Structure formats: structure tokens, C-alpha cells
């Protein structure tokens, strides 16, 4: 029983200290709210063009029967940065292959 009184508070402290980045974060754009279920087109329509945009492309590879790498296609990742108002933290919207992947607060861009 004594081990539970020592281990349980330590586990709780560790869990509370972990970042909550897995939690979906909505973003307010004027009178609209977008979230991870919104489409990229909907984000553009409701929030307008981002203040900054980055685009990266990476090859999608797989092994064939002989064990060689074969290019299956290209994955396009876009990072859209929004600063909604002077007192608010910037938001990062990540879009992978045209689908909204995540919305998160960031310190700066």
C-alpha cells in the first residue's frame, strides 16, 4: 500500500506536466470558428490569407518486392501562420495534402 502513496503522486505530476498538444484547438476568426474538422478552403474563407505561409514537399517511398525503394508520390505540407489580433498568440495551421491536420498556438513566427 505504501508504494501507491509514493508512486501515484509522482505519476500524476508527470501527467500534468506533459504538454497538451494532442488536444484539438479551435481558432476564432472574427465571428467564425474553425477547428481540425474544417477544410483548408473553409479556413481561407473564414480567416483570410495567412500572414505567412511555408510549403514543403517530401517523397512518399515504399519498398518493392526486390527490397528497393520506389517513389509512390509526393506529400505536400503547408504551414499557415495567423496573428489574429495584437494581444493574441499566433496560430499555426498545418495542412497535409490539402487536408487540415492541426491547429495550435505558437510563441512566435
Helices and strands as residue ranges (DSSP letters): H 2-17, E 27-29, E 32-34, H 40-47, E 52-63, E 69-82, E 91-96, E 99-105
